[in-house]
Amino acid sequence: MEEKIKNILENQVDPVLSQHFGGSTLSKFENGVAYIRLTGACAHCPSAQDTIESVVKDYVMGGCPEVEDVVLDTSVSDDLLDMARKILNKGID
């Protein structure tokens, strides 16, 4: 299921979001819910939730009837947390 969702994001959603210098990634698929993180300019856009509701959800749920909901993942990525820890610990100059 995750591969199917990732394929929809890559081939249908990302071309739309790229017009606004953004993209999307699947954070996880759990209990019928696809958690999507927006990337690029879309990550910090005030309309991110609207984009999930009006664009991403339509494509994903339209292509995967098994998906019951699509949710915007606003959590901080582990990579970003690791980088912040390194900076705070003077691990990066």
PDB file of N, CA, C and O in Angstrom:
ATOM      1  N   MET A   1       0.817  -1.193   0.000  1.00  0.00           N
ATOM      2  CA  MET A   1       0.000   0.000   0.000  1.00  0.00           C
ATOM      3  C   MET A   1       0.870   1.270   0.000  1.00  0.00           C
ATOM      4  O   MET A   1       0.575   2.239  -0.700  1.00  0.00           O
ATOM      5  N   GLU A   2       1.945   1.240   0.800  1.00  0.00           N
ATOM      6  CA  GLU A   2       2.811   2.421   0.850  1.00  0.00           C
ATOM      7  C   GLU A   2       3.402   2.745  -0.518  1.00  0.00           C
ATOM      8  O   GLU A   2       3.481   3.912  -0.900  1.00  0.00           O
ATOM      9  N   GLU A   3       3.813   1.725  -1.250  1.00  0.00           N
ATOM     10  CA  GLU A   3       4.381   1.952  -2.586  1.00  0.00           C
ATOM     11  C   GLU A   3       3.335   2.544  -3.530  1.00  0.00           C
ATOM     12  O   GLU A   3       3.648   3.403  -4.353  1.00  0.00           O
ATOM     13  N   LYS A   4       2.115   2.088  -3.407  1.00  0.00           N
ATOM     14  CA  LYS A   4       1.035   2.613  -4.249  1.00  0.00           C
ATOM     15  C   LYS A   4       0.791   4.097  -3.949  1.00  0.00           C
ATOM     16  O   LYS A   4       0.603   4.900  -4.863  1.00  0.00           O
ATOM     17  N   ILE A   5       0.797   4.446  -2.672  1.00  0.00           N
ATOM     18  CA  ILE A   5       0.594   5.847  -2.272  1.00  0.00           C
ATOM     19  C   ILE A   5       1.775   6.691  -2.746  1.00  0.00           C
ATOM     20  O   ILE A   5       1.582   7.779  -3.288  1.00  0.00           O
ATOM     21  N   LYS A   6       2.991   6.197  -2.545  1.00  0.00           N
ATOM     22  CA  LYS A   6       4.183   6.933  -2.984  1.00  0.00           C
ATOM     23  C   LYS A   6       4.156   7.168  -4.488  1.00  0.00           C
ATOM     24  O   LYS A   6       4.559   8.233  -4.955  1.00  0.00           O
ATOM     25  N   ASN A   7       3.692   6.197  -5.243  1.00  0.00           N
ATOM     26  CA  ASN A   7       3.590   6.329  -6.692  1.00  0.00           C
ATOM     27  C   ASN A   7       2.598   7.439  -7.069  1.00  0.00           C
ATOM     28  O   ASN A   7       2.863   8.237  -7.968  1.00  0.00           O
ATOM     29  N   ILE A   8       1.478   7.479  -6.386  1.00  0.00           N
ATOM     30  CA  ILE A   8       0.483   8.535  -6.651  1.00  0.00           C
ATOM     31  C   ILE A   8       1.068   9.902  -6.309  1.00  0.00           C
ATOM     32  O   ILE A   8       0.888  10.864  -7.056  1.00  0.00           O
ATOM     33  N   LEU A   9       1.763   9.986  -5.188  1.00  0.00           N
ATOM     34  CA  LEU A   9       2.369  11.264  -4.801  1.00  0.00           C
ATOM     35  C   LEU A   9       3.377  11.718  -5.852  1.00  0.00           C
ATOM     36  O   LEU A   9       3.374  12.875  -6.272  1.00  0.00           O
ATOM     37  N   GLU A  10       4.226  10.805  -6.263  1.00  0.00           N
ATOM     38  CA  GLU A  10       5.284  11.141  -7.222  1.00  0.00           C
ATOM     39  C   GLU A  10       4.750  11.508  -8.600  1.00  0.00           C
ATOM     40  O   GLU A  10       5.221  12.460  -9.223  1.00  0.00           O
ATOM     41  N   ASN A  11       3.762  10.748  -9.074  1.00  0.00           N
ATOM     42  CA  ASN A  11       3.316  10.915 -10.456  1.00  0.00           C
ATOM     43  C   ASN A  11       2.105  11.816 -10.653  1.00  0.00           C
ATOM     44  O   ASN A  11       1.865  12.299 -11.760  1.00  0.00           O
ATOM     45  N   GLN A  12       1.344  12.045  -9.592  1.00  0.00           N
ATOM     46  CA  GLN A  12       0.142  12.865  -9.750  1.00  0.00           C
ATOM     47  C   GLN A  12       0.152  14.118  -8.874  1.00  0.00           C
ATOM     48  O   GLN A  12      -0.194  15.206  -9.334  1.00  0.00           O
ATOM     49  N   VAL A  13       0.545  13.959  -7.621  1.00  0.00           N
ATOM     50  CA  VAL A  13       0.511  15.101  -6.696  1.00  0.00           C
ATOM     51  C   VAL A  13       1.703  16.028  -6.913  1.00  0.00           C
ATOM     52  O   VAL A  13       1.527  17.240  -7.039  1.00  0.00           O
ATOM     53  N   ASP A  14       2.913  15.471  -6.958  1.00  0.00           N
ATOM     54  CA  ASP A  14       4.105  16.310  -7.060  1.00  0.00           C
ATOM     55  C   ASP A  14       4.140  17.201  -8.301  1.00  0.00           C
ATOM     56  O   ASP A  14       4.607  18.336  -8.203  1.00  0.00           O
ATOM     57  N   PRO A  15       3.667  16.741  -9.471  1.00  0.00           N
ATOM     58  CA  PRO A  15       3.631  17.669 -10.604  1.00  0.00           C
ATOM     59  C   PRO A  15       2.759  18.908 -10.340  1.00  0.00           C
ATOM     60  O   PRO A  15       3.065  19.999 -10.822  1.00  0.00           O
ATOM     61  N   VAL A  16       1.694  18.737  -9.590  1.00  0.00           N
ATOM     62  CA  VAL A  16       0.840  19.885  -9.238  1.00  0.00           C
ATOM     63  C   VAL A  16       1.575  20.786  -8.249  1.00  0.00           C
ATOM     64  O   VAL A  16       1.621  22.004  -8.423  1.00  0.00           O
ATOM     65  N   LEU A  17       2.154  20.173  -7.199  1.00  0.00           N
ATOM     66  CA  LEU A  17       2.841  20.957  -6.173  1.00  0.00           C
ATOM     67  C   LEU A  17       4.115  21.610  -6.695  1.00  0.00           C
ATOM     68  O   LEU A  17       4.526  22.655  -6.191  1.00  0.00           O
ATOM     69  N   SER A  18       4.741  21.008  -7.695  1.00  0.00           N
ATOM     70  CA  SER A  18       5.979  21.581  -8.236  1.00  0.00           C
ATOM     71  C   SER A  18       5.739  22.939  -8.886  1.00  0.00           C
ATOM     72  O   SER A  18       6.663  23.742  -9.011  1.00  0.00           O
ATOM     73  N   GLN A  19       4.509  23.196  -9.298  1.00  0.00           N
ATOM     74  CA  GLN A  19       4.171  24.503  -9.859  1.00  0.00           C
ATOM     75  C   GLN A  19       4.318  25.603  -8.801  1.00  0.00           C
ATOM     76  O   GLN A  19       4.424  26.785  -9.129  1.00  0.00           O
ATOM     77  N   HIS A  20       4.322  25.194  -7.528  1.00  0.00           N
ATOM     78  CA  HIS A  20       4.484  26.126  -6.410  1.00  0.00           C
ATOM     79  C   HIS A  20       5.794  25.859  -5.675  1.00  0.00           C
ATOM     80  O   HIS A  20       5.960  26.252  -4.520  1.00  0.00           O
ATOM     81  N   PHE A  21       6.729  25.181  -6.361  1.00  0.00           N
ATOM     82  CA  PHE A  21       8.054  24.860  -5.822  1.00  0.00           C
ATOM     83  C   PHE A  21       7.982  23.961  -4.594  1.00  0.00           C
ATOM     84  O   PHE A  21       8.755  24.119  -3.649  1.00  0.00           O
ATOM     85  N   GLY A  22       7.038  23.010  -4.618  1.00  0.00           N
ATOM     86  CA  GLY A  22       6.883  22.099  -3.494  1.00  0.00           C
ATOM     87  C   GLY A  22       6.792  20.661  -3.940  1.00  0.00           C
ATOM     88  O   GLY A  22       6.920  20.346  -5.124  1.00  0.00           O
ATOM     89  N   GLY A  23       6.571  19.801  -2.979  1.00  0.00           N
ATOM     90  CA  GLY A  23       6.426  18.380  -3.230  1.00  0.00           C
ATOM     91  C   GLY A  23       5.781  17.711  -2.030  1.00  0.00           C
ATOM     92  O   GLY A  23       5.270  18.381  -1.133  1.00  0.00           O
ATOM     93  N   SER A  24       5.807  16.376  -2.020  1.00  0.00           N
ATOM     94  CA  SER A  24       5.165  15.637  -0.936  1.00  0.00           C
ATOM     95  C   SER A  24       5.898  14.326  -0.684  1.00  0.00           C
ATOM     96  O   SER A  24       6.532  13.770  -1.581  1.00  0.00           O
ATOM     97  N   THR A  25       5.801  13.848   0.541  1.00  0.00           N
ATOM     98  CA  THR A  25       6.340  12.539   0.902  1.00  0.00           C
ATOM     99  C   THR A  25       5.360  11.857   1.846  1.00  0.00           C
ATOM    100  O   THR A  25       4.641  12.510   2.602  1.00  0.00           O
ATOM    101  N   LEU A  26       5.348  10.553   1.786  1.00  0.00           N
ATOM    102  CA  LEU A  26       4.541   9.758   2.703  1.00  0.00           C
ATOM    103  C   LEU A  26       5.362   9.519   3.960  1.00  0.00           C
ATOM    104  O   LEU A  26       6.426   8.904   3.901  1.00  0.00           O
ATOM    105  N   SER A  27       4.873  10.001   5.092  1.00  0.00           N
ATOM    106  CA  SER A  27       5.564   9.778   6.362  1.00  0.00           C
ATOM    107  C   SER A  27       5.279   8.384   6.886  1.00  0.00           C
ATOM    108  O   SER A  27       6.175   7.660   7.320  1.00  0.00           O
ATOM    109  N   LYS A  28       3.991   8.028   6.831  1.00  0.00           N
ATOM    110  CA  LYS A  28       3.596   6.683   7.252  1.00  0.00           C
ATOM    111  C   LYS A  28       2.167   6.421   6.800  1.00  0.00           C
ATOM    112  O   LYS A  28       1.398   7.340   6.518  1.00  0.00           O
ATOM    113  N   PHE A  29       1.841   5.134   6.740  1.00  0.00           N
ATOM    114  CA  PHE A  29       0.472   4.700   6.463  1.00  0.00           C
ATOM    115  C   PHE A  29       0.093   3.766   7.593  1.00  0.00           C
ATOM    116  O   PHE A  29       0.713   2.722   7.795  1.00  0.00           O
ATOM    117  N   GLU A  30      -0.940   4.159   8.329  1.00  0.00           N
ATOM    118  CA  GLU A  30      -1.288   3.425   9.547  1.00  0.00           C
ATOM    119  C   GLU A  30      -2.796   3.476   9.770  1.00  0.00           C
ATOM    120  O   GLU A  30      -3.400   4.548   9.739  1.00  0.00           O
ATOM    121  N   ASN A  31      -3.396   2.313   9.992  1.00  0.00           N
ATOM    122  CA  ASN A  31      -4.830   2.215  10.284  1.00  0.00           C
ATOM    123  C   ASN A  31      -5.692   2.926   9.250  1.00  0.00           C
ATOM    124  O   ASN A  31      -6.683   3.569   9.595  1.00  0.00           O
ATOM    125  N   GLY A  32      -5.312   2.809   7.982  1.00  0.00           N
ATOM    126  CA  GLY A  32      -6.089   3.397   6.905  1.00  0.00           C
ATOM    127  C   GLY A  32      -5.831   4.875   6.668  1.00  0.00           C
ATOM    128  O   GLY A  32      -6.471   5.484   5.811  1.00  0.00           O
ATOM    129  N   VAL A  33      -4.903   5.459   7.415  1.00  0.00           N
ATOM    130  CA  VAL A  33      -4.616   6.896   7.299  1.00  0.00           C
ATOM    131  C   VAL A  33      -3.224   7.095   6.702  1.00  0.00           C
ATOM    132  O   VAL A  33      -2.242   6.527   7.181  1.00  0.00           O
ATOM    133  N   ALA A  34      -3.155   7.909   5.650  1.00  0.00           N
ATOM    134  CA  ALA A  34      -1.884   8.273   5.029  1.00  0.00           C
ATOM    135  C   ALA A  34      -1.444   9.617   5.607  1.00  0.00           C
ATOM    136  O   ALA A  34      -2.159  10.614   5.501  1.00  0.00           O
ATOM    137  N   TYR A  35      -0.267   9.630   6.217  1.00  0.00           N
ATOM    138  CA  TYR A  35       0.304  10.850   6.776  1.00  0.00           C
ATOM    139  C   TYR A  35       1.279  11.409   5.758  1.00  0.00           C
ATOM    140  O   TYR A  35       2.279  10.771   5.428  1.00  0.00           O
ATOM    141  N   ILE A  36       0.989  12.602   5.262  1.00  0.00           N
ATOM    142  CA  ILE A  36       1.757  13.213   4.182  1.00  0.00           C
ATOM    143  C   ILE A  36       2.464  14.460   4.689  1.00  0.00           C
ATOM    144  O   ILE A  36       1.862  15.314   5.341  1.00  0.00           O
ATOM    145  N   ARG A  37       3.755  14.550   4.378  1.00  0.00           N
ATOM    146  CA  ARG A  37       4.532  15.743   4.705  1.00  0.00           C
ATOM    147  C   ARG A  37       4.735  16.514   3.404  1.00  0.00           C
ATOM    148  O   ARG A  37       5.162  15.942   2.401  1.00  0.00           O
ATOM    149  N   LEU A  38       4.433  17.795   3.420  1.00  0.00           N
ATOM    150  CA  LEU A  38       4.690  18.637   2.255  1.00  0.00           C
ATOM    151  C   LEU A  38       6.122  19.139   2.342  1.00  0.00           C
ATOM    152  O   LEU A  38       6.639  19.374   3.434  1.00  0.00           O
ATOM    153  N   THR A  39       6.764  19.302   1.185  1.00  0.00           N
ATOM    154  CA  THR A  39       8.165  19.702   1.132  1.00  0.00           C
ATOM    155  C   THR A  39       8.320  20.970   0.302  1.00  0.00           C
ATOM    156  O   THR A  39       7.368  21.445  -0.318  1.00  0.00           O
ATOM    157  N   GLY A  40       9.525  21.505   0.301  1.00  0.00           N
ATOM    158  CA  GLY A  40       9.805  22.714  -0.468  1.00  0.00           C
ATOM    159  C   GLY A  40       8.980  23.882   0.034  1.00  0.00           C
ATOM    160  O   GLY A  40       8.718  24.007   1.230  1.00  0.00           O
ATOM    161  N   ALA A  41       8.576  24.731  -0.890  1.00  0.00           N
ATOM    162  CA  ALA A  41       7.805  25.918  -0.519  1.00  0.00           C
ATOM    163  C   ALA A  41       6.459  25.560   0.111  1.00  0.00           C
ATOM    164  O   ALA A  41       5.906  26.343   0.883  1.00  0.00           O
ATOM    165  N   CYS A  42       5.936  24.385  -0.217  1.00  0.00           N
ATOM    166  CA  CYS A  42       4.635  23.965   0.330  1.00  0.00           C
ATOM    167  C   CYS A  42       4.716  23.616   1.811  1.00  0.00           C
ATOM    168  O   CYS A  42       3.701  23.630   2.507  1.00  0.00           O
ATOM    169  N   ALA A  43       5.916  23.304   2.298  1.00  0.00           N
ATOM    170  CA  ALA A  43       6.080  22.880   3.683  1.00  0.00           C
ATOM    171  C   ALA A  43       5.690  23.969   4.671  1.00  0.00           C
ATOM    172  O   ALA A  43       5.175  23.674   5.749  1.00  0.00           O
ATOM    173  N   HIS A  44       5.929  25.210   4.315  1.00  0.00           N
ATOM    174  CA  HIS A  44       5.684  26.312   5.247  1.00  0.00           C
ATOM    175  C   HIS A  44       4.578  27.247   4.771  1.00  0.00           C
ATOM    176  O   HIS A  44       4.401  28.344   5.300  1.00  0.00           O
ATOM    177  N   CYS A  45       3.855  26.804   3.787  1.00  0.00           N
ATOM    178  CA  CYS A  45       2.793  27.633   3.223  1.00  0.00           C
ATOM    179  C   CYS A  45       1.605  27.690   4.177  1.00  0.00           C
ATOM    180  O   CYS A  45       1.227  26.668   4.750  1.00  0.00           O
ATOM    181  N   PRO A  46       1.020  28.853   4.353  1.00  0.00           N
ATOM    182  CA  PRO A  46      -0.163  28.955   5.213  1.00  0.00           C
ATOM    183  C   PRO A  46      -1.355  28.145   4.684  1.00  0.00           C
ATOM    184  O   PRO A  46      -2.296  27.863   5.427  1.00  0.00           O
ATOM    185  N   SER A  47      -1.311  27.779   3.417  1.00  0.00           N
ATOM    186  CA  SER A  47      -2.406  27.011   2.818  1.00  0.00           C
ATOM    187  C   SER A  47      -2.115  25.510   2.761  1.00  0.00           C
ATOM    188  O   SER A  47      -2.781  24.782   2.025  1.00  0.00           O
ATOM    189  N   ALA A  48      -1.141  25.045   3.521  1.00  0.00           N
ATOM    190  CA  ALA A  48      -0.750  23.636   3.471  1.00  0.00           C
ATOM    191  C   ALA A  48      -1.930  22.709   3.787  1.00  0.00           C
ATOM    192  O   ALA A  48      -2.138  21.710   3.099  1.00  0.00           O
ATOM    193  N   GLN A  49      -2.689  23.038   4.812  1.00  0.00           N
ATOM    194  CA  GLN A  49      -3.834  22.190   5.169  1.00  0.00           C
ATOM    195  C   GLN A  49      -4.863  22.170   4.038  1.00  0.00           C
ATOM    196  O   GLN A  49      -5.447  21.127   3.744  1.00  0.00           O
ATOM    197  N   ASP A  50      -5.082  23.315   3.411  1.00  0.00           N
ATOM    198  CA  ASP A  50      -6.008  23.375   2.272  1.00  0.00           C
ATOM    199  C   ASP A  50      -5.495  22.541   1.108  1.00  0.00           C
ATOM    200  O   ASP A  50      -6.281  21.900   0.410  1.00  0.00           O
ATOM    201  N   THR A  51      -4.187  22.544   0.893  1.00  0.00           N
ATOM    202  CA  THR A  51      -3.585  21.749  -0.174  1.00  0.00           C
ATOM    203  C   THR A  51      -3.818  20.264   0.081  1.00  0.00           C
ATOM    204  O   THR A  51      -4.140  19.514  -0.840  1.00  0.00           O
ATOM    205  N   ILE A  52      -3.656  19.845   1.324  1.00  0.00           N
ATOM    206  CA  ILE A  52      -3.926  18.443   1.667  1.00  0.00           C
ATOM    207  C   ILE A  52      -5.376  18.115   1.362  1.00  0.00           C
ATOM    208  O   ILE A  52      -5.668  17.094   0.739  1.00  0.00           O
ATOM    209  N   GLU A  53      -6.280  18.971   1.795  1.00  0.00           N
ATOM    210  CA  GLU A  53      -7.721  18.718   1.638  1.00  0.00           C
ATOM    211  C   GLU A  53      -8.171  18.764   0.181  1.00  0.00           C
ATOM    212  O   GLU A  53      -8.969  17.928  -0.244  1.00  0.00           O
ATOM    213  N   SER A  54      -7.672  19.724  -0.586  1.00  0.00           N
ATOM    214  CA  SER A  54      -8.216  19.931  -1.928  1.00  0.00           C
ATOM    215  C   SER A  54      -7.419  19.264  -3.049  1.00  0.00           C
ATOM    216  O   SER A  54      -7.942  19.083  -4.148  1.00  0.00           O
ATOM    217  N   VAL A  55      -6.169  18.898  -2.790  1.00  0.00           N
ATOM    218  CA  VAL A  55      -5.354  18.307  -3.844  1.00  0.00           C
ATOM    219  C   VAL A  55      -4.927  16.886  -3.474  1.00  0.00           C
ATOM    220  O   VAL A  55      -5.291  15.918  -4.141  1.00  0.00           O
ATOM    221  N   VAL A  56      -4.159  16.785  -2.414  1.00  0.00           N
ATOM    222  CA  VAL A  56      -3.535  15.507  -2.060  1.00  0.00           C
ATOM    223  C   VAL A  56      -4.573  14.451  -1.733  1.00  0.00           C
ATOM    224  O   VAL A  56      -4.493  13.327  -2.228  1.00  0.00           O
ATOM    225  N   LYS A  57      -5.539  14.796  -0.914  1.00  0.00           N
ATOM    226  CA  LYS A  57      -6.557  13.823  -0.496  1.00  0.00           C
ATOM    227  C   LYS A  57      -7.332  13.290  -1.706  1.00  0.00           C
ATOM    228  O   LYS A  57      -7.608  12.092  -1.780  1.00  0.00           O
ATOM    229  N   ASP A  58      -7.679  14.147  -2.633  1.00  0.00           N
ATOM    230  CA  ASP A  58      -8.420  13.711  -3.823  1.00  0.00           C
ATOM    231  C   ASP A  58      -7.638  12.680  -4.635  1.00  0.00           C
ATOM    232  O   ASP A  58      -8.180  11.649  -5.033  1.00  0.00           O
ATOM    233  N   TYR A  59      -6.360  12.969  -4.876  1.00  0.00           N
ATOM    234  CA  TYR A  59      -5.545  12.043  -5.665  1.00  0.00           C
ATOM    235  C   TYR A  59      -5.323  10.722  -4.927  1.00  0.00           C
ATOM    236  O   TYR A  59      -5.502   9.649  -5.504  1.00  0.00           O
ATOM    237  N   VAL A  60      -4.938  10.799  -3.668  1.00  0.00           N
ATOM    238  CA  VAL A  60      -4.594   9.585  -2.926  1.00  0.00           C
ATOM    239  C   VAL A  60      -5.819   8.714  -2.695  1.00  0.00           C
ATOM    240  O   VAL A  60      -5.783   7.512  -2.959  1.00  0.00           O
ATOM    241  N   MET A  61      -6.891   9.302  -2.211  1.00  0.00           N
ATOM    242  CA  MET A  61      -8.091   8.507  -1.930  1.00  0.00           C
ATOM    243  C   MET A  61      -8.762   8.051  -3.219  1.00  0.00           C
ATOM    244  O   MET A  61      -9.398   6.997  -3.253  1.00  0.00           O
ATOM    245  N   GLY A  62      -8.622   8.838  -4.274  1.00  0.00           N
ATOM    246  CA  GLY A  62      -9.165   8.437  -5.571  1.00  0.00           C
ATOM    247  C   GLY A  62      -8.431   7.250  -6.165  1.00  0.00           C
ATOM    248  O   GLY A  62      -9.029   6.420  -6.851  1.00  0.00           O
ATOM    249  N   GLY A  63      -7.124   7.169  -5.899  1.00  0.00           N
ATOM    250  CA  GLY A  63      -6.324   6.084  -6.441  1.00  0.00           C
ATOM    251  C   GLY A  63      -6.165   4.887  -5.520  1.00  0.00           C
ATOM    252  O   GLY A  63      -5.741   3.815  -5.950  1.00  0.00           O
ATOM    253  N   CYS A  64      -6.505   5.070  -4.260  1.00  0.00           N
ATOM    254  CA  CYS A  64      -6.363   3.997  -3.261  1.00  0.00           C
ATOM    255  C   CYS A  64      -7.618   3.945  -2.390  1.00  0.00           C
ATOM    256  O   CYS A  64      -7.677   4.616  -1.360  1.00  0.00           O
ATOM    257  N   PRO A  65      -8.601   3.175  -2.778  1.00  0.00           N
ATOM    258  CA  PRO A  65      -9.835   3.105  -1.985  1.00  0.00           C
ATOM    259  C   PRO A  65      -9.602   2.604  -0.550  1.00  0.00           C
ATOM    260  O   PRO A  65     -10.438   2.813   0.329  1.00  0.00           O
ATOM    261  N   GLU A  66      -8.461   1.944  -0.325  1.00  0.00           N
ATOM    262  CA  GLU A  66      -8.141   1.447   1.013  1.00  0.00           C
ATOM    263  C   GLU A  66      -7.779   2.575   1.981  1.00  0.00           C
ATOM    264  O   GLU A  66      -7.845   2.396   3.198  1.00  0.00           O
ATOM    265  N   VAL A  67      -7.400   3.727   1.447  1.00  0.00           N
ATOM    266  CA  VAL A  67      -7.045   4.869   2.285  1.00  0.00           C
ATOM    267  C   VAL A  67      -8.328   5.540   2.760  1.00  0.00           C
ATOM    268  O   VAL A  67      -9.152   5.974   1.955  1.00  0.00           O
ATOM    269  N   GLU A  68      -8.483   5.616   4.069  1.00  0.00           N
ATOM    270  CA  GLU A  68      -9.688   6.189   4.661  1.00  0.00           C
ATOM    271  C   GLU A  68      -9.569   7.688   4.908  1.00  0.00           C
ATOM    272  O   GLU A  68     -10.573   8.399   4.960  1.00  0.00           O
ATOM    273  N   ASP A  69      -8.319   8.169   5.061  1.00  0.00           N
ATOM    274  CA  ASP A  69      -8.112   9.595   5.295  1.00  0.00           C
ATOM    275  C   ASP A  69      -6.674   9.953   4.933  1.00  0.00           C
ATOM    276  O   ASP A  69      -5.791   9.096   4.915  1.00  0.00           O
ATOM    277  N   VAL A  70      -6.459  11.223   4.649  1.00  0.00           N
ATOM    278  CA  VAL A  70      -5.132  11.762   4.374  1.00  0.00           C
ATOM    279  C   VAL A  70      -4.939  12.934   5.320  1.00  0.00           C
ATOM    280  O   VAL A  70      -5.767  13.843   5.383  1.00  0.00           O
ATOM    281  N   VAL A  71      -3.828  12.900   6.059  1.00  0.00           N
ATOM    282  CA  VAL A  71      -3.576  13.886   7.100  1.00  0.00           C
ATOM    283  C   VAL A  71      -2.243  14.574   6.848  1.00  0.00           C
ATOM    284  O   VAL A  71      -1.273  13.933   6.443  1.00  0.00           O
ATOM    285  N   LEU A  72      -2.198  15.872   7.087  1.00  0.00           N
ATOM    286  CA  LEU A  72      -0.961  16.638   6.970  1.00  0.00           C
ATOM    287  C   LEU A  72      -0.061  16.303   8.151  1.00  0.00           C
ATOM    288  O   LEU A  72      -0.457  16.462   9.306  1.00  0.00           O
ATOM    289  N   ASP A  73       1.144  15.841   7.862  1.00  0.00           N
ATOM    290  CA  ASP A  73       2.129  15.539   8.903  1.00  0.00           C
ATOM    291  C   ASP A  73       2.962  16.790   9.143  1.00  0.00           C
ATOM    292  O   ASP A  73       3.748  17.198   8.288  1.00  0.00           O
ATOM    293  N   THR A  74       2.784  17.393  10.307  1.00  0.00           N
ATOM    294  CA  THR A  74       3.519  18.611  10.644  1.00  0.00           C
ATOM    295  C   THR A  74       4.629  18.340  11.655  1.00  0.00           C
ATOM    296  O   THR A  74       5.220  19.269  12.206  1.00  0.00           O
ATOM    297  N   SER A  75       4.906  17.057  11.895  1.00  0.00           N
ATOM    298  CA  SER A  75       5.966  16.725  12.848  1.00  0.00           C
ATOM    299  C   SER A  75       7.328  17.109  12.272  1.00  0.00           C
ATOM    300  O   SER A  75       7.482  17.267  11.060  1.00  0.00           O
ATOM    301  N   VAL A  76       8.290  17.253  13.138  1.00  0.00           N
ATOM    302  CA  VAL A  76       9.646  17.590  12.732  1.00  0.00           C
ATOM    303  C   VAL A  76      10.362  16.299  12.361  1.00  0.00           C
ATOM    304  O   VAL A  76      10.302  15.317  13.101  1.00  0.00           O
ATOM    305  N   SER A  77      11.035  16.298  11.222  1.00  0.00           N
ATOM    306  CA  SER A  77      11.713  15.089  10.755  1.00  0.00           C
ATOM    307  C   SER A  77      12.895  14.751  11.650  1.00  0.00           C
ATOM    308  O   SER A  77      13.495  15.630  12.269  1.00  0.00           O
ATOM    309  N   ASP A  78      13.220  13.472  11.710  1.00  0.00           N
ATOM    310  CA  ASP A  78      14.363  13.014  12.508  1.00  0.00           C
ATOM    311  C   ASP A  78      15.667  13.610  11.990  1.00  0.00           C
ATOM    312  O   ASP A  78      16.559  13.916  12.781  1.00  0.00           O
ATOM    313  N   ASP A  79      15.794  13.781  10.677  1.00  0.00           N
ATOM    314  CA  ASP A  79      16.999  14.370  10.103  1.00  0.00           C
ATOM    315  C   ASP A  79      17.205  15.806  10.600  1.00  0.00           C
ATOM    316  O   ASP A  79      18.321  16.203  10.937  1.00  0.00           O
ATOM    317  N   LEU A  80      16.129  16.564  10.639  1.00  0.00           N
ATOM    318  CA  LEU A  80      16.222  17.945  11.106  1.00  0.00           C
ATOM    319  C   LEU A  80      16.559  17.987  12.592  1.00  0.00           C
ATOM    320  O   LEU A  80      17.358  18.818  13.024  1.00  0.00           O
ATOM    321  N   LEU A  81      15.960  17.103  13.370  1.00  0.00           N
ATOM    322  CA  LEU A  81      16.279  17.045  14.798  1.00  0.00           C
ATOM    323  C   LEU A  81      17.745  16.672  15.017  1.00  0.00           C
ATOM    324  O   LEU A  81      18.405  17.248  15.882  1.00  0.00           O
ATOM    325  N   ASP A  82      18.259  15.718  14.246  1.00  0.00           N
ATOM    326  CA  ASP A  82      19.663  15.322  14.362  1.00  0.00           C
ATOM    327  C   ASP A  82      20.592  16.489  14.028  1.00  0.00           C
ATOM    328  O   ASP A  82      21.589  16.714  14.714  1.00  0.00           O
ATOM    329  N   MET A  83      20.260  17.223  12.978  1.00  0.00           N
ATOM    330  CA  MET A  83      21.079  18.364  12.598  1.00  0.00           C
ATOM    331  C   MET A  83      21.066  19.422  13.697  1.00  0.00           C
ATOM    332  O   MET A  83      22.108  19.989  14.024  1.00  0.00           O
ATOM    333  N   ALA A  84      19.903  19.688  14.264  1.00  0.00           N
ATOM    334  CA  ALA A  84      19.797  20.672  15.341  1.00  0.00           C
ATOM    335  C   ALA A  84      20.628  20.248  16.548  1.00  0.00           C
ATOM    336  O   ALA A  84      21.290  21.079  17.169  1.00  0.00           O
ATOM    337  N   ARG A  85      20.595  18.960  16.882  1.00  0.00           N
ATOM    338  CA  ARG A  85      21.402  18.460  18.007  1.00  0.00           C
ATOM    339  C   ARG A  85      22.895  18.658  17.741  1.00  0.00           C
ATOM    340  O   ARG A  85      23.643  19.050  18.637  1.00  0.00           O
ATOM    341  N   LYS A  86      23.323  18.386  16.513  1.00  0.00           N
ATOM    342  CA  LYS A  86      24.725  18.554  16.167  1.00  0.00           C
ATOM    343  C   LYS A  86      25.134  20.021  16.266  1.00  0.00           C
ATOM    344  O   LYS A  86      26.212  20.335  16.771  1.00  0.00           O
ATOM    345  N   ILE A  87      24.292  20.900  15.793  1.00  0.00           N
ATOM    346  CA  ILE A  87      24.594  22.330  15.877  1.00  0.00           C
ATOM    347  C   ILE A  87      24.679  22.764  17.334  1.00  0.00           C
ATOM    348  O   ILE A  87      25.611  23.468  17.723  1.00  0.00           O
ATOM    349  N   LEU A  88      23.715  22.347  18.129  1.00  0.00           N
ATOM    350  CA  LEU A  88      23.714  22.722  19.539  1.00  0.00           C
ATOM    351  C   LEU A  88      24.923  22.156  20.292  1.00  0.00           C
ATOM    352  O   LEU A  88      25.414  22.758  21.247  1.00  0.00           O
ATOM    353  N   ASN A  89      25.383  21.008  19.851  1.00  0.00           N
ATOM    354  CA  ASN A  89      26.540  20.372  20.481  1.00  0.00           C
ATOM    355  C   ASN A  89      27.836  20.720  19.764  1.00  0.00           C
ATOM    356  O   ASN A  89      28.865  20.084  19.991  1.00  0.00           O
ATOM    357  N   LYS A  90      27.789  21.730  18.898  1.00  0.00           N
ATOM    358  CA  LYS A  90      28.945  22.191  18.131  1.00  0.00           C
ATOM    359  C   LYS A  90      29.539  21.115  17.259  1.00  0.00           C
ATOM    360  O   LYS A  90      30.748  21.084  17.026  1.00  0.00           O
ATOM    361  N   GLY A  91      28.670  20.213  16.765  1.00  0.00           N
ATOM    362  CA  GLY A  91      29.118  19.134  15.886  1.00  0.00           C
ATOM    363  C   GLY A  91      29.247  19.573  14.446  1.00  0.00           C
ATOM    364  O   GLY A  91      29.861  18.884  13.632  1.00  0.00           O
ATOM    365  N   ILE A  92      28.670  20.720  14.127  1.00  0.00           N
ATOM    366  CA  ILE A  92      28.758  21.272  12.765  1.00  0.00           C
ATOM    367  C   ILE A  92      29.315  22.678  12.865  1.00  0.00           C
ATOM    368  O   ILE A  92      28.855  23.480  13.677  1.00  0.00           O
ATOM    369  N   ASP A  93      30.290  22.970  12.054  1.00  0.00           N
ATOM    370  CA  ASP A  93      30.889  24.322  12.077  1.00  0.00           C
ATOM    371  C   ASP A  93      30.189  25.223  11.100  1.00  0.00           C
ATOM    372  O   ASP A  93      30.547  26.394  10.975  1.00  0.00           O
TER     373      ASP A  93
END
